[in-house]
Amino acid sequence: MQTINKLTVEKIGGTSMSALSDVINNIILYERSGDQLYNRVFVVSAFSGVTNLLLENKKTGEPGVYHRIAKYQDFHESLRKLTDKLKTINQQYEPLGLNLKVSDEYIEKHVSQAQTYLEDLANILASGYVSTEGILQAAREILASVGESHSAFVFANILQNKGINTTLVDLSGFGDHRAFTIDQRISHEFKHIAFEKTICIVTGYAKGTEGIMREFDRGYSEVTFSKIAAFLNPQEAVIHKEYHLSTADPAIVGEDNCIPVGDTNYDIADQLADVGMEAIHPKASKPLEINGINLRIKNTFQPSHPGTLITRDFVSDHKRVEVITGTDKLLVIDVYDPLMVGNVGSDLKIMQIFFEHGISYTFKSTSANSISIVIWEHDFVKKLISDLEAEFEKVNVEKVAMVCLLGSNMDQPGLLAKAATALAANDINIKCAGFALRKVNIQFLVAREHFQTAIIALNKAVG
């Protein structure tokens, strides 16, 4: 498919959506009028906090409506409170032009229909005749769709009432029983839209026979965004966040000590995702990368700033570190056995045990008799350790942090020494370190209590 001239496909996150007045002024209307308003497709997340109420709190794990269903508990009161919450959100946007009566009626009808579906699922679940996995997955899909259907309806209604020709594209499939895959649903909904004459507001949730949450769970809205972009092949894809993609975390190093990245490539975006600092979900970025679609990350609250452009082939024209980042939510598992030396297959045996537990790793380092593997702490299960201990002499587990230097062109003599010296000058011991041959990511494992100090030290030394 040829690129549609001037079309952009854009994603607006939940925190930005909750600042809807800023979204309208800084994204929809900023330096645009008349026909310049159109040729844009906006994929929206639920308003901030809503999906947490529907499913569970993404950060704390606090249960939402879904967990009442999963535990065979009555969920009707939770849905009623959810409806009240969504109506309260509606009231916030009435001053922007939202038709409150129409929006409240919409959400009442939508939640009522969801309740009917969920009651049917709960009855089937209670019967004990079916596997719980598929039923509970369907419940998550139904609940997730409510948040994005609500935010997209509210946003579209406000723009329509401002006299902007706006098309609401609801991919949630409520009431549509056709067996579409997600790609088929996207194709069906977009095939007759005249983009040059309208703004499209699209739900971040998309219903499909494969189940978008089965593989991507809470990352589904970026997957919807990516699939739409791959189908429409726009001039550019854009993600609007409440912050810049910066050279370091401003909350750690201070806003005066970092800047927006500017330009980078999809490889660096993958490296960021690997330590939990997602510019975009790595599985969502692949269709963009494969199709040669450039991705721009913009700050919703600084509309004049061009943000960061991520492309497939960018390489910095001079050697530099583009991003300093990391995480303090890791564990290192060190597997030791004197019989490893010269023995073919020790690594394979370890990886097979990790595979059996469905655990991926972010970093690995080896010596003659030991292999150190770093995983996310939330992935840890005790059975993993007992299975490893059954095969190897000694297994140790330690909480750690990882700090990383990322860059598309940073293969320069002395960089590793400069970074290590900066850490040593701050009394930070390097527990483990490594980088692959391509040298786009230099990684240091340090004690958790040294994480922020390490980020600050590296930012001063090589940032």
C-alpha positions in Angstrom: 0.0 0.0 0.0 1.3 3.4 -0.9 1.7 6.1 1.8 -1.5 8.2 2.1 -0.3 11.8 1.6 -0.2 13.8 4.8 -2.1 11.3 6.9 -0.8 10.7 10.4 -1.9 7.9 12.8 -1.5 9.2 16.4 -1.9 7.6 19.9 -3.0 9.5 23.0 -2.2 7.9 26.3 -4.5 7.8 29.4 -2.7 10.5 31.4 -2.8 12.8 28.4 -6.5 11.9 27.7 -7.4 13.0 31.2 -6.0 16.5 30.3 -8.5 16.7 27.4 -8.5 20.5 27.3 -4.8 20.4 26.7 -5.1 17.6 24.1 -7.7 19.7 22.1 -5.6 22.9 22.3 -2.1 21.3 21.9 -2.8 18.5 19.5 -6.1 18.9 17.7 -6.2 22.7 17.2 -2.5 23.7 17.5 -1.5 25.8 14.5 -4.4 24.2 12.5 -7.7 25.3 11.0 -10.1 24.3 8.3 -8.9 21.4 6.2 -5.6 21.3 8.1 -7.6 19.7 11.0 -8.1 16.5 9.0 -6.1 13.6 7.6 -5.4 12.5 11.2 -6.4 9.3 13.0 -6.3 9.3 16.8 -6.2 6.1 18.8 -7.1 6.8 22.4 -6.5 5.1 25.7 -9.1 5.0 28.5 -9.0 8.0 30.8 -6.3 7.7 33.5 -7.2 5.1 36.1 -10.2 3.7 34.4 -8.6 0.5 33.2 -7.2 0.0 36.7 -10.7 0.0 38.0 -11.9 -2.5 35.3 -9.0 -4.9 35.5 -6.4 -4.2 38.3 -4.0 -1.4 39.2 -1.1 -1.7 36.8 1.5 -0.6 39.5 0.1 -1.8 42.8 -1.9 -4.9 41.7 -5.0 -3.6 43.5 -7.9 -5.7 42.1 -10.6 -4.3 39.9 -14.0 -5.7 38.6 -12.2 -8.5 36.8 -10.9 -10.0 40.0 -14.3 -10.3 41.5 -15.4 -12.4 38.5 -12.2 -14.5 38.7 -12.9 -15.2 42.4 -16.6 -16.1 41.8 -17.7 -13.0 43.7 -20.6 -10.7 42.9 -19.4 -7.9 40.6 -22.7 -5.9 40.1 -21.9 -3.4 42.8 -18.4 -2.8 41.3 -19.9 -2.2 37.9 -22.4 0.2 39.4 -19.6 2.2 41.0 -17.7 2.1 37.7 -20.7 3.6 35.9 -20.8 6.4 38.6 -17.1 7.0 38.1 -17.5 7.3 34.3 -20.4 9.7 34.8 -18.3 11.8 37.1 -15.6 11.9 34.4 -18.2 13.1 32.0 -19.1 16.0 34.2 -15.5 17.2 34.1 -15.7 17.6 30.3 -19.2 19.2 30.0 -17.5 22.7 30.0 -15.5 21.6 27.0 -18.8 21.0 25.1 -19.6 17.4 26.0 -23.3 16.6 25.7 -23.7 15.2 29.2 -27.1 13.6 28.7 -26.1 11.7 25.6 -22.7 10.6 27.1 -24.3 9.4 30.3 -26.9 7.4 28.4 -24.1 5.9 26.2 -22.1 4.7 29.1 -25.2 3.3 30.9 -26.1 1.3 27.8 -22.6 0.1 27.2 -22.0 -1.0 30.8 -25.4 -2.7 30.9 -24.6 -4.7 27.8 -21.2 -5.6 29.3 -22.9 -6.7 32.4 -25.1 -9.1 30.4 -22.1 -10.6 28.7 -20.3 -11.0 32.0 -23.2 -12.6 33.8 -23.3 -15.2 31.0 -19.6 -15.8 31.5 -19.9 -16.0 35.3 -22.7 -18.6 35.0 -20.6 -20.7 32.6 -17.6 -20.3 34.9 -19.6 -21.4 38.0 -20.8 -24.5 36.2 -17.4 -26.1 36.4 -17.8 -27.7 32.9 -15.3 -25.6 31.1 -11.7 -24.4 31.3 -11.5 -21.2 33.3 -8.7 -19.7 31.2 -10.7 -18.9 28.1 -13.7 -17.6 30.0 -11.6 -15.3 32.2 -9.7 -14.0 29.1 -13.0 -13.1 27.5 -14.0 -11.3 30.7 -10.8 -9.2 30.5 -11.5 -8.4 26.9 -15.1 -7.2 27.6 -14.1 -5.1 30.6 -11.1 -3.5 28.8 -13.2 -2.4 25.9 -15.5 -0.3 28.2 -12.7 2.1 29.0 -11.7 3.0 25.5 -15.2 3.0 24.2 -16.0 5.6 26.8 -13.0 7.9 26.2 -13.4 7.7 22.4 -17.1 8.6 22.6 -16.5 11.5 24.9 -13.7 12.9 22.8 -15.6 12.5 19.5 -18.7 14.1 21.0 -16.8 17.2 22.2 -15.1 17.7 18.8 -18.4 17.2 16.9 -20.0 19.8 19.2 -17.1 22.2 18.3 -18.1 21.9 14.7 -15.2 19.7 13.7 -16.1 16.9 11.4 -15.3 13.8 13.5 -15.7 10.1 12.8 -16.0 7.8 15.8 -14.4 4.4 14.9 -15.4 1.9 17.6 -13.3 -1.2 17.2 -14.7 -2.8 20.4 -17.2 -4.8 18.5 -20.0 -4.6 21.0 -23.1 -6.1 19.5 -21.1 -7.2 16.4 -20.9 -11.0 16.3 -19.0 -11.3 13.0 -15.8 -13.5 13.4 -13.3 -10.8 12.4 -9.7 -10.9 13.2 -8.3 -7.6 14.5 -6.8 -6.8 11.1 -10.1 -7.7 9.4 -12.0 -5.4 11.8 -9.6 -2.5 11.1 -9.9 -3.0 7.4 -13.7 -3.2 7.5 -14.0 0.0 9.7 -11.6 2.1 7.7 -12.2 1.2 4.1 -14.8 3.8 3.3 -13.5 6.8 5.3 -12.5 9.9 3.5 -9.6 11.0 5.7 -9.1 14.4 4.1 -12.6 15.4 5.3 -12.6 14.1 8.9 -10.7 13.5 12.1 -11.0 9.8 13.2 -11.2 9.0 17.0 -10.5 5.3 17.4 -10.9 3.0 20.5 -7.5 1.7 21.7 -9.2 -1.6 22.3 -9.9 -3.8 19.2 -12.0 -6.9 19.2 -10.8 -9.9 17.2 -11.1 -13.6 17.2 -7.4 -14.0 18.4 -8.1 -11.8 21.5 -5.8 -8.8 21.6 -5.2 -9.2 25.4 -4.2 -12.8 25.1 -0.7 -11.9 23.9 -0.4 -8.2 24.8 -2.6 -7.7 27.9 -2.3 -4.1 29.1 -0.2 -3.1 26.1 -3.1 -3.6 23.7 -3.8 0.1 22.8 -0.3 0.5 21.3 -0.9 -2.7 19.4 -4.1 -1.4 18.0 -2.3 1.9 17.1 0.5 -0.1 15.4 -1.9 -2.3 13.4 -3.9 0.7 12.1 -0.6 2.4 11.1 0.5 -0.7 9.3 -2.8 -0.9 7.4 -3.0 2.8 6.5 0.7 3.3 5.9 0.7 7.0 7.0 3.3 9.7 6.5 4.2 9.3 10.2 3.0 7.6 13.4 2.9 9.7 16.5 2.6 8.9 20.2 1.6 11.7 22.6 2.8 11.3 26.2 2.9 13.4 29.2 6.7 13.7 29.1 9.5 13.7 26.6 11.6 10.7 25.8 14.7 12.1 27.4 18.4 11.4 27.6 17.9 10.5 31.3 15.0 10.4 33.7 14.4 14.1 34.8 12.9 12.9 38.1 16.3 11.4 38.9 18.9 13.7 37.3 16.9 17.0 37.3 15.2 18.6 34.3 18.2 20.9 33.7 20.5 17.9 33.3 18.7 16.1 30.5 17.2 16.9 27.1 14.8 15.2 24.7 16.6 12.5 22.7 15.9 14.1 19.3 16.6 11.2 17.0 17.1 7.5 17.5 16.2 4.1 15.9 13.9 1.2 16.6 16.8 -0.9 18.0 17.3 1.6 20.8 13.6 1.7 21.4 13.8 -2.1 21.9 16.7 -1.7 24.3 14.6 0.8 26.3 11.7 -1.6 26.4 13.9 -4.3 27.7 14.5 -2.3 30.9 10.9 -1.2 31.2 11.3 2.3 29.8 9.0 1.8 26.8 8.8 4.4 24.1 6.5 1.9 22.5 5.7 -1.8 23.3 8.3 -3.8 21.4 5.7 -6.0 19.7 3.8 -2.9 18.7 6.9 -1.3 17.2 7.7 -4.2 14.9 5.0 -3.6 12.2 6.1 0.1 12.1 9.7 -0.8 11.8 9.1 -3.5 9.1 6.9 -1.2 7.1 9.4 1.7 7.3 7.0 3.9 9.2 8.7 6.6 11.3 7.5 7.0 14.9 7.5 10.4 16.7 7.2 10.6 20.5 5.8 14.0 21.5 5.1 15.8 24.8 1.4 16.7 24.9 2.1 19.8 27.0 4.9 21.2 24.8 3.2 21.2 21.3 5.9 23.4 19.7 8.7 20.8 20.4 9.2 18.3 17.6 9.9 15.5 20.2 11.9 12.4 19.4 11.8 10.8 15.9 12.4 7.0 15.8 13.3 5.6 12.4 14.5 2.3 11.1 17.9 3.4 9.8 19.0 6.3 12.0 22.6 6.2 13.2 24.1 9.2 15.0 26.6 11.1 12.9 28.9 11.4 15.8 29.7 9.0 18.6 27.6 9.7 21.7 25.4 8.1 24.4 21.8 8.8 23.5 20.1 7.6 26.6 21.1 6.6 30.2 18.4 4.5 31.9 17.8 1.4 33.9 15.6 -0.2 36.5 15.9 -1.3 40.2 13.3 -4.1 40.0 15.5 -7.0 38.9 16.9 -10.2 40.4 20.2 -11.8 39.4 20.2 -15.6 39.6 23.7 -17.0 39.7 24.0 -20.7 38.8 27.3 -22.4 39.8 28.6 -25.9 39.1 32.3 -27.0 38.9 31.3 -29.5 36.1 30.3 -26.6 33.8 33.8 -26.0 32.5 34.2 -27.6 29.1 30.8 -29.2 29.4 28.5 -28.6 26.3 24.9 -27.9 27.2 24.9 -26.4 30.7 23.5 -23.1 29.3 20.9 -25.0 27.3 19.8 -26.9 30.4 19.4 -23.7 32.4 17.4 -22.0 29.5 15.1 -25.1 29.3 14.2 -24.6 32.9 13.5 -20.9 32.4 11.4 -21.8 29.3 9.3 -24.3 31.3 8.5 -21.5 33.8 7.8 -19.0 31.0 10.5 -16.6 32.3 12.5 -14.4 30.0 15.8 -12.7 30.9 17.2 -9.2 30.3 20.9 -9.9 30.8 23.3 -12.9 31.0 26.9 -13.2 31.8 29.1 -16.4 31.9 32.4 -17.6 33.4 34.0 -21.1 33.4 31.8 -22.5 36.2 28.9 -20.1 36.6 26.2 -18.3 34.6 24.5 -15.2 36.0 21.0 -14.4 34.6 19.0 -11.3 35.3 15.2 -11.4 35.4 12.3 -9.1 36.4 11.5 -9.5 40.1 7.8 -9.9 39.3 8.5 -12.9 37.1 10.2 -14.8 40.0 8.8 -18.1 41.2 10.4 -20.3 43.9 9.9 -23.4 41.9 12.5 -22.0 39.4 15.2 -22.1 42.0 14.3 -25.6 43.3 14.4 -26.9 39.7 17.8 -25.3 39.1 19.1 -26.6 42.4 18.1 -30.1 41.3 20.5 -29.8 38.3 23.4 -27.7 39.6 25.5 -27.5 42.7 24.7 -23.9 43.9 22.1 -21.3 43.0 22.1 -17.8 44.5 19.5 -15.0 44.1 20.1 -11.4 44.8 18.1 -8.2 44.3 19.9 -5.8 42.0 19.5 -2.7 39.8 20.7 -2.3 36.2 22.0 1.0 34.7 22.5 1.2 30.9 24.2 3.4 28.3 22.3 3.3 25.0 23.2 4.7 21.7 23.1 4.0 17.9 26.8 5.1 17.6 28.7 4.9 20.8 31.5 2.5 20.0 34.4 4.7 21.2 37.6 3.9 23.0 37.5 4.7 26.7 33.7 4.9 27.1 33.5 1.8 29.2 36.5 3.0 31.3 34.9 6.4 31.8 31.6 4.9 32.9 33.3 2.5 35.3 35.5 5.3 36.7 32.4 7.5 37.3 30.7 4.6 39.3 33.9 3.9 41.3 34.2 7.7 42.2 30.8 7.4 43.8 31.7 4.2 45.8 29.5 2.1 43.5 30.6 -1.5 43.0 29.9 -3.1 39.7 28.5 -6.5 40.4 28.4 -7.6 36.7 28.8 -5.8 33.3 28.5 -6.6 29.7 27.6 -5.6 26.1 27.0 -7.3 22.8 29.3 -6.9 19.8 27.2 -4.2 18.3 27.7 -2.0 21.4 24.3 -0.3 21.4 23.8 -1.1 25.1 26.4 -1.2 27.8 24.9 -2.7 31.0 26.1 -2.5 34.6 24.5 -4.4 37.6 24.8 -2.5 40.9 23.2 -2.7 44.3 19.6 -1.5 44.4 20.4 1.3 46.9 22.9 2.7 44.4 20.5 2.9 41.4 19.7 6.6 41.4 23.3 7.6 42.3 24.6 5.5 39.5 22.2 7.1 36.9 23.3 10.6 38.1 27.0 9.7 38.0 26.8 8.2 34.5 24.8 11.2 33.3 27.4 13.6 34.5 30.3 11.6 33.1 29.1 10.4 29.7 25.6 12.0 29.1 
